[in-house]
């Protein structure tokens, strides 16, 4: 957000935002830059671009930031001028309020025509000069107070207004586009038609024309979750939506209207309030208990409760302490923090923001004598990486995506059947996850050859993703290009390259202690022109060979490329932790894994950990049980991975197993 | 005239080898060139007729030539298998990737402090990536983590069919969820790996980057222990004289939450474009694990506290490697690695 020095100066005496940069940072308001500007009326201003946090809707108000600054700087903050007159109440302005509309205020105003330059705004940086002057003023107040305001043309809407919740198939919005909104969207209607989608955007049919100066000014508060749901459904970005999603306090609707009118008044523009009505849901006061134990867990200083009381009181919290025990304080959360403060831990964060994280006393670090368990796969990876770098290979890290062109190429080779598609937030196809390592190696080698890197030798540790595979697989893979020309040395060089490839693979197998135990077989990978696969009994642990010329031509590579890969997971499973000795592989199944998901009700059920333990004991076929989703703590979805020692499960066998599992869970539920 | 030309071409096609045929007809002193020059002297009818025949022959020859060159390339790229028992050592200088080197150092450092290295899948359940970590579906915090989705699967539940969509993990914190789901404590783990965000790619923003994380759950822990740990780690990474400072941040899975900043390595605190003039750069985020996260996995949040600390290891790696752009890390361009 952009913070104006002139706006802050209305309530707080400061001379520069630049000088306060460190204070802003300390409060969690990261300053990206500060720029100085001079407006058309000769006044100068300083504008700071501040990155606000996703949970701090209150920081979208410049006034709130000024108040926080005043606490940090221990300065007094003055009141923002607003009109104090009584408004003529017109109860016919609003007919009803939907459950997710927290408050709705409508003010019917007739303003004498004026141009934007007649307004006396503290900062011109915060508005869009192309807007109607009244709309621009509404936007200014939104930036100043954090309350979005919306102007309806009085000539185009027919009172009364009402907020309802319904689905809209086609809504013609202010920006000239049509949108549809889901069931339960908050809609503001006049007596004829929808005039706005609550908290998001107004309708084109109620838009204020440049020659109109009689308006219904709306100032409302909506349920943030509801606004976000509707906005994401319609895929629409709006500034008001940004504010409402982060939470607008339920008590500043009238204040915003009064401020709007005050600026008109200060600018010498005459106006008349023809009617005003505000309807709001009952106020909920949030009260939290902040214990001394929780505070001292994070801030180990003397009189920590007094410190918290001081800070929270100065921020506007109502704090009361327990009589004389000094074990906790009771904190009443002001409405402006309604969507920010939810738990006592949030209060600790508030105290720390003003106490300063950097001031927390730090104890000397206690070094543990507990030795952590080794990660075998990582150790294996390190050994192999070390060996390859010693042999001149450079490690690269590339993205595991295939472009549509690469996917098309694999389709031509009938190798695209197991490709996994990746979509983005808008459910549009983004890419495919890689299902083989040969193409990424060739892609990287082609890139390097094009940049005149001679004989690139690369390796990478990465994953392969295949549809219908229970888990992704980790591989160490790599390759190198063979220099060729038309001279007699070519064949010698080719032969040496093959030797080098074999040497690298043998070397890797040797350092794993597997060289004497493996069997080499001719591979059938169509991406390799002569390939070998390395087997440890029935496990395929590696493959290597020269890349098929069709693949090389696809990447415009004019040199032969050698390729190798090691499947790290089976190898690390086969090496036990005592010195990397070979384990009898019959203990581990090499059959494919399959998974099925089951959603169960948690009602009358024993603890989840015990349930999974019982099921694992009872069913040998279960290899792993994973929680993959929870629904409001009532239901839980479990993913069961099945693996047999000697065979692959058929669909009917899996169905049978799932039936048995379901009835077993029901038995457990009855017994418990 | 055209018929005799076609007959002569057919005869040559049968008698000559492809290369000879191409040379005789399509070469710089070939028959076709000669005929094309003669065309202007012919009558209009003859010109049309002979022109068609010449174009037919030329087209056929060019296709033959194209196929020949592809065959030659394939032949050049095709290697014959040979005996692999001969050993030959081809030495050279290799290197690890800057991100791997950084992770290696961090693993070494934290292992000495008793932290165990754990791993997790890159295709993660939405529950482990979001809901378990106190990131509800409709919270603005999800904007920070634009997500890649894997094709959805349908699951039968009591209330009908539910669609579950796995995601490419947006942070390594999902591994923490997996560790917490073991239900045992104390927990002292570190993890690192690739994470994916649906970002518009430019030299400084990539759809894939790396993170490093730490989780420590035990009795009697609090913010001071976390700050001490981070201070040691920062000294290890940036040297004993490095300055570390902490600024409030928001992470849904920790509260209190803060960002870890270190003195800018380019301007040494005087302000430059890299640090936006502040003299400090953010290298990671940390905080005390949110009680809701602990409760999700059945831990008593009144008894235990969890400390979490994460590093954006890609950014750190480019700074240490002296690279200017994040993209250079993931292009595979050996000139920079």
Interface residues (C-beta under 8 A of the other chain):
Chain A: X21 X25 X26 X27 X28 X30 X31 X32 X33 X53 X54 X55 X56 X225 X228 X229 X232 X245 X246 X296 X297 X298 X299 X300 X343 X345 X346 X348 X349 X352 X353 X357 X358 X360 X361 X362 X363 X364 X365 X366 X367 X368 X369 X370 X371 X372 X373 X375 X377 X378 X382 X385 X388 X389 X390 X391 X392 X393 X394 X395 X396 X397 X398 X399 X400 X401 X420 X421 X422 X423 X424 X425 X427 X430 X433 X443 X444 X447 X448 X451 X453 X456 X457 X458 X461 X463 X465 X471 X472 X484 X494 X495 X496 X498 X499 X500 X502 X503 X506 X520 X529 X530 X532 X546 X549 X552 X553 X558 X559 X560 X597 X598 X599 X601 X607 X608 X609 X626 X627 X628 X629 X630 X631 X635 X637 X639
Chain B: X70 X73 X74 X76 X77 X78 X79 X80 X81 X82 X84 X85 X86 X87 X88 X89 X90 X91 X92 X93 X94 X95 X96 X97 X99 X100 X104 X107 X111 X112 X113 X114 X115 X116 X117 X118 X119 X121 X122 X123 X125 X126 X127 X128 X131 X132 X136 X138 X139 X140 X141 X143 X144 X146 X147 X148 X149 X150 X151 X153 X155 X156 X157 X158 X159 X162 X164 X168 X181 X183 X188 X194 X198 X206 X207 X208 X210 X221 X222 X223 X224 X225 X227 X228 X229 X231 X232 X245 X246 X247 X248 X249 X250 X252 X255 X256 X257 X258 X276 X277 X278 X280 X288 X290 X291 X292 X296 X298 X305 X329 X330 X331 X332 X333 X334 X335 X337
